[in-house]
C-alpha cells in the first residue's frame, strides 16, 4: 500500500506541476483505489464506495451543467461582490492591444523555447540605409548649442526633416510616406536621442500617437487620401491635443466639448461640430497647422441620433480657423522642443473632420488606447536607451582623459562601480527595447509591456544619467558646447511625466491592467459576473481554481528545489537562468493570486501592493529580454558577464518585490505560509558581486568591440563640434600613447629617469634616447589635448546675459 501511495502522489504531483489540476484530482484517488484492489485481491465494499465517490466527483467536476448547478453557480453568487467593477473606460483600456509574453509570465510557467524562437526581424536595406545616411546627416547638421540659442531646431534642420521623409516615417508609401517598421522607428529615435533630445522628440512626435496614426487606423479612405500625403511631405505640421488642466493622467475626464450643429462652411450650410477646448503640454502645438483634438461630443438636438452624450470623439482642426489659438510656449526645464497650450472657442468643423466620420463618433477613447498600447513601447524607450548609451560612451571617454592622483579616474573603484552599472543597464535596456519593438513590428500591440517599457526605461534613464553626472562632476554641471550630459539631465522628468506619469503607471496601470488582461481567467470572471453569464463564469472559475492549485504546487516545488525542478528547454547558461526565472514566475503568479483573492475589489486602492507586483512583472520581463538576447546571439563569451549581471539584478528585484508584497499582506498567516512555500531559505538570488562588476567595467572601458556594441546606436559628432566627438578623439590619442607613457613611468620608477612633470620626463627621455622625436611630439599632443578636453565652458558677461535671455 505504501508503494501505491507513493505512485499516486507522483502521478498527482506530476499532473499538478504540468497544470492538469482536474486530471490530478481524479487520477490520484483512482491510482489509490487500483492499488488497494490489487493489494486486497478483490473488489470489496470499501473499494466500491470509493469508486462511486470518485465517479461522482468526476461527473460533478467535468459535466458543465452539473458543475454550474452544484459548484460554480453558488460560487458566482459568493464571488460577485468581491470582484472589481469595470467602468466603460476601464473596459476599453483593458481590451486595448494584445497580450504577448506578459501572458506567459502571468501563467507561472513560461515557454522559454517559444521566446527563444521569436525572431526580431532585421531592418530592411532601405531602413538600414536611411539610418546610416539620412539620420546621420540630420544629426551632423544639428548643433545642440545652436538649438539652445534659437530655442528651436534650426530652419535648415526643419527643412531637411520635411524634405527627407522624417514627417512620414509611419505613413505607407502609397500615401507618400516611408512606411517604416516599428523596429526601424525605434532605431531612428534612439540614434537621434543619442545626439540631441529636442531633435529626438521632434522626430518621434509625427511617428507617435497623433493625426497620422489615427488616420491610418480609423480614418475614412477620403480622409487618408487627403491628409496623409500632406502630413508625409511636411505640408502640415501635426499636433495631438489631449491633456487639459483638469484631465492629465485621468485623460478620460475631458472637459473639452463639441456640440453637433449646423453652421456655414466654405459658403454652404453644413452639419458639423462646434468645438471649445483648453489644452496644455501639447508638443508642436505652437507651430502646428493641423491639430488632433480629443473632446466630449454632445448632440442635444438629435441631429445624428437619439443619444445626447456621444462620448469621447477625435477631430482634425486646421489651426487657421477662426477661434483657434496657438503660438504660446511652455518652457519644459529649458529643453527646447516646441511645446505649448492651445485653446479653441466656438470653432466649427464639418462632420467630415471627425476622424472616421460618423462611424467613429464616440469611439475616441478606444482609438487612443489602441494606439497607445503599442506606441508607448517605441518612442520614450528609444529616447531613454539613446541617452543611456551616450552617457556610457561619454563616461568611458572622459574617465580615461581625466586623471587624479596620477591615474585615470575610471581606475578608481568608486568610479568603476558607476561604469559597471551604466554598462549593465545599457546592455539590458537595449535588449528590452529591441525585443519589444520587434514584437510590435510583428503585429503585436502589447499594452501592459508597453506601459512597463515606458515607465521603467525612463526611470532607468534617471539612474544612468545621474551615474554619469556623478563621474563627470563639474564637467557635467557647467553647461555649454563641451557638456554632453546636461541636456539629458534636464530632460529626465519629461520622459517620466509624459504618456502617463510613472507613479500612476506603476501603481495603477501595469498590474491593475495586467491582473485582468494577462491573467488566464480573471478578465472572463469579471466579464461573466457583469454580464450574468453563468456558462462563461463556470469555464473561467473552474479553470481559475485549477490554475491556483497547480501554480501553488509548482511554486512550492520550485521554491524548495531552488528552481532545479523547472524544465530546461534551452542549453547552457541561458537554460540555467530560465530555471530561476521560471521559479520566480511561479512565485509571482501565486502571490498575485493571493493579493487578488484577499483584497478583491480593494486591490486597485492598495497602490503600494500593486506597485510592488508591477515591479515584479517588469523585472521578469527585463530578465526575459536578457534571456532572449543571450539565446538568439549564441551565448557570446564576451556577453557572459553582462548576462549574469542582468539576471542577478532583475531576478533579485523580482524577489525583493514579491517579499515586499508578503511583508505587507493583511493576512499574516497567509503571508507566512506563502513565504515558507516559495522562499524556504529566504532570498535566493544574490546581487552582482564586486568581481563581476569589475569585469563589466573593464570590458566597457578597455574592450573596443564590447564598448562599440554597448553603444551601437550612438551618433558620433565630428571632433571640431566639441562634446562627445572631441572626447572620442582624445580617447583615441590617449590610448595610442599609453604604451609610451607606461615605458616612461617604468623608467622613472627604476630611477633611469628623474621624477617631474610629464613634459619634464618626456624631455629627459628624449635626451637619453629612450624615445624618438615623433614619440615625444605624440606624448606632448596627447597632454595638451587632455588638458583642453577636461576644461569646462566659460562665458563673458555679455555672452552669459545673452544665454539668460537678457
N, C-alpha and C positions, 0 to 999 in steps of 0.2 A: 504493500500500500504506500510505503514511503516513496518508492520509485515512481508510482503513479502520480503522487502529489508533485514530485519534482518535475515530471514530464508535463503535467497540467500547468504548473507555474511557468515553465519555459515557453510552452505554446502560447499561453495567455499573455505573457510578458512580451514575447516577440511580436505578436499581433498588435498589442498596445503601442509598442515602440514604433511600429510601422504606421500607426494611425488608424488601425482597424478595430475600433472600440467594440462595435457590435459583434464582430466575429469572436473577439476575445471573450465577450460576455457569455456567448453560447457554447464556444468550443472548450473553454476551461472546465466547466462542470460536465460537459459531455465526455471529456477525457477521463475525469474522475469516475464517472458512472461506468464507463467501459472498463477501466482498470479494476474497479471494485467488483464488477461482474466476473471478470476474468479470474480475479483472486478467489472469489467465493465459489466459482464453478457453476452457479446457476443464477437465474434472473429472479431474485426473490422480491418480496413486497417492498422493502426499502428502495431497491433499485427502480421498481415500477413507479412508486410515488415520486421519486426524484426525477425520473424521466418525464412524468406527466407535468411536473412543475416546470422543468426545463422547456418542454414543448409549449406550455402556456406562456412562459416568459418570452420565448422566441416569437410566438404569434403576436403577442401584445406589442412587442418592440419592432416587429418587422412589417405588420399589416397596418398601413396608414390609417384606415378608418378606426380600427381598434385602438391604435396608439393615440389618435386625437380624442377619442371618447374617454379613455381611461387616464392618459398621462398628459399630453400636451394641451388639451382643452382646458383642464383646470389650471395647468401651469401658465397658460396665456392670461388667465384672469388674475393670477397672483403676480406675474411678472410685469404686466402692463403699467402699473403705477410707478415701477422702478426705472423704466426706460426713459431716456431723454426724448423730449418732443422736438420735432423739427419744424421750424418756420419755413415758408416757401423759399426765402432767400438762402437759408441754410441747406435746404434740399437741392437747390440749383447748384450751390457751391460744391456739395458732396458728389453730385452726379457729373460735375465737370471733369473733363480729362479722362485719363485711363489709369489703371493700376498696373504697375510693371514689377520691378524687382522688390519694391516695398511690400507687395503681397506675399512674396516668398519669405521675407524677414518676419512678417506678422504670423506666418504659418508655424514658425518654430522649427521648421525642418527644411531649410533652403536647399534647392537643387543646384549645387555648385557647378556640376558639369554643364548645366544649361547656361549658367552665367559665363563660364569659360568659352562656351561655343558661340556666344554672341559676338559678332564681328562688327567692329566700328568701321564703317565704310570710309575709305581714304578720300581725300579731296580729288575732285576731277582735275584733269590737266588745266582746264580753264580757270578753276578756282585757285589752283596752286600758282599759276602764272599771275593772277590778279593779286594774290597775297604778296608775291615776291617782286612784282613790278609796280602796279598802281598804288598799293598800300605803302610800300617802301617809299615811293616818290612822294606820296602825301605826307608821310612822317618827316621826310627830309626837308620839305618845303615849309613845314610848320614850326616856327620858332616859338618856344614856350615863353620867352621873355617878351616877345612881341605880342603874344596873346594876352599876357598880363597887362602890358602897357595899353593895348587897344580896348581891353575888356571884352574881346570877342576874337574869333578866328579872323585872320587877315582876309581881305577881299579876294586875293588870289587863291587862298585855300577854299573859300566858299565856291569860287568859280570852278575849281578843279573837282570838288565834290559833285557838283551838278553835271559837269561835262563827262565824268568818267563812271557814272552809274552808281555812285555811293548812295544816292537817294532812292534807288530802286533795287536794293540788294535782294529783297524778298519777293519783288514783283516778277511774275513769269515773263519770259522773253517775248511771248506773243503780245504783251502789253507794253513792250519797250524796256523792261527791266532786265536784271541779270539772272533772276531765278535761282539764286544760290541756296545750298542746303544749310540746315541749322548748324552743322559741323563747320562749314566754311564761315558762316557769320560769327560763330564763336571765335574762330581763329583770327578773323579780321578785328573784332573788338579787342581781343587780348593783345594783339600787336599794337593797335592804336593806343590802348591803355598803357602799354609799356613806355610810350613816348610822352603822352600828354592827356590828362584826364578830360579837359574840355573837348579835345578832339574826339576822344573815345565816346563821350556822352552824345556829342553831336552826330556821330556816325551811327550810334546804336538806336537813337530815337526813331528815325523813319523805319527801322527794321524791327521795332518793338510794337507793343500794343498801341494802335493808332489807326488813322483813316485807311492806310493801305492794307493792313492785315484784316481789319474789319470788313472792308470791301471785298477782299479776296474770299473770305469765308461766307459772308452774308449778303453782299451787295447783289443787286439785280444785274443782268448782263449789260443793260444800258448804262448803269452806273459804273460798272467796271470799265467799259469801253471809253467812257468819257473821262473819268478821273484818273485811272491808273497810269495811262501814258503821260499825263501831265505831272503826276507825282514822280514817276520814274525819271523824267527829264529834269526835274527840279523847277519846273514852271510854277508849281505850287509847293509852298513850304508848309508841311503839316504840323499840327499840334493836337494833342488829345486832352480835353479838359474834363477831368473827373473830380478832383479834390476840391472841397469847399471849406470855409471856416467851420461849419458845423458837421461836416462829413469828411473825416480824414480816413483813419483806419476802418471806421464803420461806413464804408463807401455807399452802402445801400440806403443810408439816411439822407439822401439828396434833398436839398431844398430848391434847387433849380426847377422851374416849372415851364411847361409848354401847354398851350391851350389850342385845341383844334378849332379853326375858324376859317372864314372866307375873307381874303383881302386881295388887293391888287398886286399882281406880279408881272413885271415886264409888259405893262399896258393892258393886262387881262385880269378878270376876276378869277381867283384860283383858290382851291381848297388846300390849306396848309396848317402850319403851326406857328403861333406867336410865342416867342421864347423870351424868358427873363432868367439871367444867371449871374452868379457871383463866384468865380473860381479863383484859386490861388495855387502857387507852386507848379505852374504849368510850363514845362520845358518847351522852348521855341515859341511860346505864345507871343512874346513881344514882336517877333518878326514873321509870324505865321500869316499865310494868305488863306489857309483853309483850316478851320477848327472842327474837330470832332467834339460834340457836346453830349454829355450824358445828363438826362433830366427826367423828371416825373411828368408823364403825359396825362392830360385831362381832356375829356370830351363832354363838357356839360350840356351841349345841345344835341348829343347823339348823332353827330354828323358821319361817324364811321362805324357806329354800332350802338349797342344798348348800354354798355358799361361806361361809367363816368371816369373812374380811376383806371387808367390803362397800364400803369406800371412804368418801370424804367425803360426809356427808349433812347436811341442814339441817332443823332442827325449831323449832317455836314453843313457847316455855316461859313460861307466866304466872309472874310474879315472886312471887306469893303462895303458891306451892307450897312444901312443906317441903324444906329443903336449899338453897334459893336465897338467896344473899347479895348484896345491893346496898346502896347508900347512901353508901359511902365515895367521896371525890372526889380526883382528881388536881388539881394546880394548874398548868395549861399556860401558864407565863410570865405569870401574872396576868390572862390573858384569861378572862372569866367564863362562858364557855359550859360547860354541865354535861358533865363527862367523868370517868369513873372505872372502877375494876375491878369485876368480878363473878365470883363463884365459885359452883359448884354441887357438892353432894356427895350422890351416890346419889339424884338427882332422877328420879322416874318420870313419864313422859308416855305416853299411849297411842299406838299406831301412827298414829292419825288426826291427830296433831300434827306428824308429819313433813310438810314442805311437799311436796305432790304425792302424799302417802301412799306406798304400796308401789312405785308406778310410778317414783318419783324417788329411790328408795333408791340411794345410791352415785353419784348424778349431781350432787352438791353443787358440785364444782369447776367443772364445765361451766356450771352455773347462775350461779355467781359471775362467771366470766369473761365470759359473755354479757352480764350486766347491767353489769359494769364497762366493757365495750367501748364503751358509749355514755355511761354515767354520768359518767366522768371528764372528758368534754368539756363538761359543763354547769356543775356546782356551783363547783368551785375556779377555773376560768377566769372565771366571773361575779364571784366574790369579788375576784380579782386586778384585773379591769377596773374594778370599782367603786372599789377602793382607789386605783388609778392616776388615775382621773378626779377623785376628790375631792382627791387630792394636787395635781393640776394646778390645780384651781379655788382651792384654799387658797393656793397659792403665788402665783397671779396676783392674788389679792386682797391678801394680806399684803404682797407685794412692792411694791405701789403705796402702801400705807399707811406702811410702814417706810421712813424716809429716813435717809441718811447722807451727809455732805459736801454737804448741800443738795439732794439729788435722790433719787427713789425707788430702792430697791436693784435693782429689775428693770431699771434703765437701765445698770447696770454689766455689762460683757461677761462677767465670771465668772458672775454670776447668770443672765444671759441665756442662757449656754451650757446651764445646768441646765434652764431653762424650755424651751428648744428641744427638748432630748432628751425631756423629760417630754411635751411636746405631740406629738412624733413617735411615741413609744411609745403614747400614749393613742389616737392615730388608728389605727395598725395593729392594736393589741390588740383594739379594738372590732370592726374589720373581720374579724379571725380568729374572734372569739367569735361574731359573728352568722352567719358563713358555716358554722361547724361546727354551731352549734345548728340552723341551717336544714337542714343535711344530716341531722341526727338526726330533726328533725321530719318530714322527707320519707320516713323509714323506714330510713335507713342506720344502721349500727352500726360506725362506722369505728374499729376497735380501735387501730390504730397512730396515727392522727391524734388520738384521744382521749388517748393517752399523751403525745403531743407537746404538746397543749394544756395538760394538767395540769402537766407538768414545766416547760415554758418560760414559761407565763404567770405561774406562781408565782415563778420565778426573776426575771422582769422586774418583778414586784411588788417584789421585794427592791431592784432597781435604782431604780425610780421613787420608792419611798418614801424611800430613802436620799438621792436627789437633793432631794426636798422637805425632808428633815431638814437637809441642808446649807444650804439657803436660809433656813429659819426659825430655824436655830441655837438659841439659848437658848429661844425661844418654843416649839420642838418638844421640848425636853428637860424642861422643868418641867411635870409632869403636873397636870391639873385640868380644870375645865369649859371653859377657854379653849383647851386644847390639842386640835387636830384630828387630829394625825398620830401621837400616841403609841400609840394603840390599834392602828393598822396596823403600826407598828414592832415592837410586842410580838408581833404575830401572824404576822410573816413566816416564822419557822421552822416554824410549824404547817402552813401550806399546803405548804411544801417537803417536809415529812416524811410527811404522811398520804396514803392511797390510793396507796402505792408511793413510797418515798423517791426523791427526784430523782436521786441518784447512781446508784441501781440502774436507774431508768427510763431514764436517758441512756446508761449503759454497757452494759446488757444487753437491755432490753425493746424499745426503739424500733427499732434496726437489727437486733437479734437476731431479733425477731419480723417486722420489715418485710422483711428479706432473703429470708425464706422465704414469708411471707404475701402480700407485694405484688409480688414478682418474678414475671414471666410464667411461668417454668418451674421455678424452684428447688424449690418445695414438691413438685411432681409427681415430680421426680427423686428426692428423698429418700424420698417415699412409695413410689415404684416399687421402689427398692432394698430397703426394709424388707419390702415385700410380694412381692419377687422377681417382679415383673410386667414381663416383657420388652417387651410391647407398649406399656405406659404409659411406660416408660423411653425407648423408641425415639422416641415422639412428643415427649416432653419434651426429651430430649437433642438431637435434631435441630433442634428449634425454638430451643433454647438456643444451639447453635453458630451458627445463622444470626443470632440476636439479637446475639451478641457481635461478629460480623463487621460487621453493619450499624451497631451502636452505635459501634464503634471508628471506622468510616469517617465516620459523621456527626459524632462528637465532634471528629475531626481537621479536617474541612472547616469546621465551625463555629468551632473554635479559631483556625484560620489566617485565617478571614474575619471574625473578631471578631463572629460572630453574624449577619452580613449575609446569609448564605445561608439562614438559617432562614425558614420560611414565615411569613407575616404575615397572619393572618385577622382581626385587629382593627384599627380605624383609629387614627390619631393617636398620641399619646404612649403609650397603652396598647399599641398594636401594636409600637411600638419597644421597649418594655420586655419584651414577650413574646419578642422575638428573643434578648435576653440571658438571659432565664430558660430558654429552650429550649437555648441553648448550655451553660448550667451543668447543666441536667437531663441532657443527653447526657454531660457530663463526670462527673457523679455516677454515672450508670448504668455508665459504663466503669470508673471507679475502684472501684465496688462489685464488679464482675466480677473485677477484678484482685485485690482483697482476698479474695474468696471462693475464687478458683482457687488463689492462692498459699498461703493459710492453711488452707483446707479446714476440717476438724473443729476445728482450733485457733482458729478465728476467735472463737468465743464466749469464749475465755480472753484474747484480745487486747483488753481492755476500753478501752484508750486509742484504739485504731483504731476500734472500734465506736462509741465516744463521738463521735469526730470525724465519722463517717459519719452518726450521728444528728443532729449539729449541721447538717450539710449538708441533710439531708432536712427538718428542722424549718424552717430558714430558707427553703428552697424553698417550703414550704407557706405561710409567712407572706408571702412575696413574691406567691404565688398569691392569697392573700386580698386583698392590696392591689390586684392586677390586677382581681380580681372586683369590688371596690368601685368602682374608677375606671371600669370598663366599664359597670357597671349603674347608676351615678349620673350618667352622661352627661359624664364628664370635666369636672367643675366647675372653673372657673378658680381659685377660692379654695382648692381642694384640691390644685392642681398642686404646690406646694412640699412638701406632706405626702406625696404620692405619690412624688415624686422622692426625698425623704429615706428613705422606707421601702424603695424599690428599691435605693438605694445602700447602705443599712445591711444589708439582708438578703442581697442578691446578693454584697456584699463579704464577708459572713460565710460564705456558701457557698464562695466562692473560698478563703478562709482555711482552712476545714475540709478541703477537697479537697487543697490544697497541704500541709497538715499531715499528711494520710494519706500522701501521696507522700514526704514527708521521712522518714517512719518505716517504710516498707515494707522488709522484709528484703532483697528482691531489688532491689539498687540500679540495675542496668541496666534493669530493667522500670520503676522509678520515673522514671529519667531519660528513658526513651523516652516514657512517658505524659505527662510534663511537656512535652516537646518537641511532642508531638501536640496537647495540649489548651491549653497556655499558652505558645506560642512566643515571645510578647512579655512573658511574666511576668503579673503581676496586672493585669487589665484594668478592674476596677471601682474607681473612686476613691471614698473616703469622702465624706460630705456636706461641702461647703465651708463656711467661716465665713459667707459671704454668704447661703447657703441657710439655715443655721441661724438667722441673724438674721431672715430672713423668717418662719420658723416662730414664733420668739419674739414678734415684733411682732404677728403675727396673733393668737396666743393671748392676748396682753396687751391689745391695743387694738381688735380687731375683735370686737364683741359677738356677732355671729351665728356667727362661727367658734368663738369660745370656748364658746358655748352648744352648738354641735354637737359639739365635742370632749368636752363634759362632760354630754351629754344625759341620762345615766342618774342624775345626782346628785340626791339629795334635799336640798332647801334648808330647814334648820330655821328656825323663827321667830327674829328677831333677839334677842328677850328671853332666848332659851335660851343665848346666847353662842356661842362657837365659830364655825363656818362661817357661820351665819346673820348674826351680828353683823359678821363680816368683809365679807360681801357688802353689807350695808347701808352700812358705812363706805366701801367701794369706790365705791358709787353717789354718795355725798355728795362724796367727793374728786374724782371725775370731773366732778361738777356745778360745783365751784368752780375747776376747773383753769383755765378762761379768765380768771377774776377774778385768780387768782394770777399768771398769765402777764402780765396787764396791770400788776399791781403790780411784778413783777420788772423789766419793761421800764422802768417809771418810775424804779425805784431805779438801774438801770444807766445811765439817761440823766442822772441827777442831779436829776430832778424831785422825788424823794422821798429822804429820808435813809436810810442803812443802819440796820438794827436787827433786833430780833426780829420775827416775823410780826405779833404783836399791836401792836408799836410802828408798824410800817409801815402796818398797816391803819388805826390811829387817825390817822396823819398823812394818809393818803389820804382819809379821811372828812372831816377838817378842811379839806382843799383842794378838796373836792367832786369828787374823782376817782371815788368810788364812793358808792352810796346807803347809808342806814342798814340797809336789808334785806340788801344785799350784804355789808356789814361783819358783820352778825349771822351770815350764812351762812358766811363765812370763819371766824369765831370758833367756830361749832358744829363745823365740819369739823376745826379744830385740836384742840379738846377731844376729839372723837370719836377722832381719830387717836392722840392721847396715851393714851387709855383702851385702845384696841384693841391697842396694841403691848405692853401690860403682860402680866405672867405671873401665874399663881395663886400665892397665898401662904396659909399656914395657921398659926393659932396653935398653941402646944404641945399643947393638948388635942385640937384638931381633927386635928393631924398624927398624934398617937398613935392616934386613932380610925381614921385611914386605914391605919395599920400593923397594925390589929387588936389594939391594946393596950387 
